[in-house]
Amino acid sequence: MNIDQSLLLWFNGGYTPFLDHLAIHFTSAFTWVLLYLSLLYIVIRNSTTRRQLLLTLACVALCLLLSDGLPDGIVKPLVARLRPSHDPALRGLVHLVGGQRNTPYGFFSAHASNTFSLALFFSFLVRRRSLMVVLVTWSLINCWTRLYLGFHYPSDILVGLVWGAASGSTAYYVYRKTLEYHFHTPVRRYTRASAGIPVVVFLLTTCYLIVQSLAVSVT
């Protein structure tokens, strides 16, 4: 058994009903709808013109195209590396929450790349330390869920984070250069009040899921 498999089993092996419930809900995109809406809100509030708003949204779309479209649409089918949940070498060793196995191929993690690309893009865009800490934490929690659920090896996650960093940085570079050289608009810092909204949304969502998971685990 190689290091990648051993680390995966370490993350996946300490399962409890509490962690099962927490991981399956943390990893769901639906859980974070309010966070996405709060990020959209601060973009709308801090865009001085319609074309600046459209530019920001286009760069967010670029983030997702690079960080999600490329791994899912090109890399995974080409590399065809089985997820731990599908790997015959780990059959009977990987804890599957609710029997979920996901799609067959897992290299590299789109969850890691798209969440980290968004975390980095919005950190550059807003430039508030509290938001940066929250978004990076959100991304790393998502990475943990993929290991815990047996959907990715640690190397899948690591490559996903690196590609996410590249995607988020590229999207912000496009945003900044377009704003400065084509729109002739200076890049300005977002207001402190609006930047705090996603922070509150993340904390409330996390607290709710922890309480809910505790309630489920004791029933």
Secondary structure, DSSP 8 states (H G I E B T S, - for coil): --HHHHHHHHHHHS--HHHHHHHHHHT-GGGGHHHHHHHHHHHHHH-SSHHHHHHHHHHHHHHHIIIIIHIIIIIHHHH--B-TTT-GGGTTTS--GGG----SB-SS-HHHHHHHHHHHHHHHHH--HHHHHHHHHHHHHHHHHHHHTTS--HHHHHHHHHHHHHHHHHHHHHHHHIIIIIS--------HHHHHHHHHHHHHHHHHHHHHHHHHHT-
